[in-house]
Amino acid sequence: MNLRKDADYIITNTIQDNLPDIAVKRAIEEMEIDGNVYLVAIGKAAWHMAKAAKESLVEKIKDGVVITKYNHVKGKLGQIRCFEGGHPIPDENSVKGTREAEKLISALKEEDTVLFLVSGGGSALFEDPEVELEELEHITQQMLACGASIVEMNTIRKRLSKVKGGKFAKMCEPAKVYSIVLSDILGDPLDMIASGPASVDCSTSAQAREIVEKYHISLSEKAKEAIESETPKALSNVATTVSGSVRALCNSAKVFCETLGYEAEILTDALCCEAKDAGSFLASIGKTYESKGKKAFIVGGETIVHLKGNGKGGRNQEFALSAAEGIAGCKNLAVFSVGSDGTDGPTDAAGGYVDGFTCEKLRQKGIEIYQVLENNDAYHALEQVDGLVMTGPTGTNVNDFAVVLIGETV
């Protein structure tokens, strides 16, 4: 029995099964795209999505801009210009790339088409702020630190941006906008994915104000004015296709668990809670079924982390490390949690893997899990016990998935 080998197989094949290339090409085939095409691709999967679009449309694409995360551009794409920017905090390069996209669509005609490719991470990478960039960075840091949900964060981001919340689609008028979306938010709400640059905004300025008050976010007077501004509530030039989601990710994980002989079940594809709580929960599921045959229980979604310390890690690493205590001493249990984009938080790891021996291995090195979690330093702890899952940037971004593997009773 080699649970780590099984975990690596499931992770590799699940991510491979959810790469955007096929989905983007299929979506393009179903669209009636005429005239000159101008491509704008944003997010962690932007380069891969743009490459697939270029292969499908070839000479129809007259010009284009890709804005993605650092080290995510994998080569030249002809006339399409590629930019890399900051994530999860927007930086000057994020703004530079966004302004190039704005120039690209600034004088289009009714017969032109904007192919807008959207993936997770777009909220940080696609940004032309209404306030000073330094303040926007400070506001984003505040919201990350207080544990605000992605929906709450994007409700604020829309009002502090010139391109979010449907504003980019308005800029494209009178040209048509065909939007292909890889969803990284539970339930696939189009107005929240990358903060909805080409979607009617369902949130309101009143809700934004409530979020600011809830988390005691510090704002300048200019930012307060922007928070009160309303976003477009009607768009007539946009057609959208969702080409990938966490639901598909979980279904793929189930298939590959079953391929290895596990009786697999998806518990939820809408997980949304503290990473530490999720890890503890999945560990308890494993304990309940540890003597009942070869099973796998799968969850998908996006957990949150409240930053207290100054360590290094991400939500998937905290998820896994929290599970280690719950399965300590169990010889046939393992838990892994992975971000589909391959980069968990500000680290080079996709997530973490633990088994029944992890806790003891850490203690032998003088490392206590509760202290690690208090300092948000899961990366260095998992590194000590070969518990990091390293995939490199994957080219997709459809949330996270986690699995408890229950092997045959030893």
Helices and strands as residue ranges (DSSP letters): H 3-16, H 20-29, E 37-42, H 46-57, G 58-60, E 61-69, E 80-85, H 92-104, E 113-118, H 122-125, H 133-145, H 150-159, H 167-172, E 176-182, G 193-195, H 205-215, H 221-227, E 238-244, H 246-259, E 263-271, H 275-289, E 295-301, H 315-326, E 333-339, E 351-355, H 358-364, H 369-374, H 378-384, E 388-389, E 400-406
